[in-house]
């Protein structure tokens, strides 16, 4: 059974992971592959810690369940970057392509921390985040 996005939110309708995943699943019309990077934001850094991918074929996953799954990585993390990828016809991509795209994503984030803004970046409470450029005081 599909969960519904919370009614009454307009501008913040994908601010929380639970609402975002419902919208993303509907947008992709048949699922997607989620490229996932667990991130440390300690000391104002953006450091990838662990990565994986999963094929999303429903929108039943909520933030609590997601964090339980991510505990398996065995590292404390501050944020998670999720980049949805679909096949040319819609739906999840093949495993080999997911591995290749995940490695390319890791490289982009390692080269430029602003790359996390290419996807959906959430803090460890499931709230949307964005990385801002560093400025000189």
Secondary structure as UniProt FT lines:
FT   TURN            7..8
FT   TURN            11..15
FT   HELIX           17..28
FT   STRAND          32..40
FT   HELIX           42..44
FT   STRAND          47..56
FT   HELIX           63..70
FT   HELIX           71..73
FT   STRAND          79..85
FT   TURN            88..89
FT   HELIX           95..111
FT   HELIX           113..118
FT   STRAND          120..123
FT   TURN            124..125
FT   STRAND          127..129
//
